[in-house]
Amino acid sequence: MADNNQANDRYKKFRFSELEINELFWQTNIPGDNIPWRKTNETQALNIKAQTTHKFQSNTVVWQKI
């Protein structure tokens, strides 16, 4: 079983435009209340928890777990 140790989770910084469609990302690199997002097209992403779509600027800094 995978160990979910949020204190040891690592994130890498990207620009929204650098992500591929369908990739998961987070808006901060702080564990806890960090909501996962899925990029749906070149300008929008889906909030996984709320199931709502929001627009993002291409230069917005986002984070991915590594």
N, C-alpha and C positions, 0 to 999 in steps of 0.2 A: 504494500500500500504506500502511496506517495505521502511524503511528509510535507505538510503545509505550514511552514515556518515563516510567517510574514516578516519577522525581523531579519531573516536572511534572504528575502526576495531581492533580486537585483533588477534594475531597470536601465534601459539605454534610451538616450534622447534622439528623437527624429523630428523632422518637419512633416506635417500632415501630407504634403504632396509626395513625400518619399515612400509612403506606405502603399502596398498593393491593395487592390479591392479585396474585401473580405478579411483583412487582417485585423486582429484585436489590438487595441491600444488603450492607454489610460491618460487622463489629463494631468496627473501629477505623478511624482515618483515616491509619494508618501504612503506607506501601507495603512490600511484601515478603511476609511470611508471612500476609498478610491473606486469609482464605478467603471466597469469595463465598457468599451465602445467597440463597434465593428464598422470599418469603413465600407460604405455601400456604393459610393461613386466618387468622382474626383472632387466633389464639393460637400458631400454629406456623410454622416455616420449615424448609426443606430445606437441609442443608449440601451444596453442589454437589459438592465433592470426595469426601466420604465417603458421600454418598447416604443420610444419616440425617436423621431429623426430630427437632427439639427445640422445646420450649415457650419462648415469650418473654412477658415481662410487657408490657402495653401501653405503659408509660412507659419501657421500655428505650431508651437512646440508641443509634441505629444511624447508619450513614453511607452516602451514595450518591455515586457518581462523577458529576461534572458536566462 
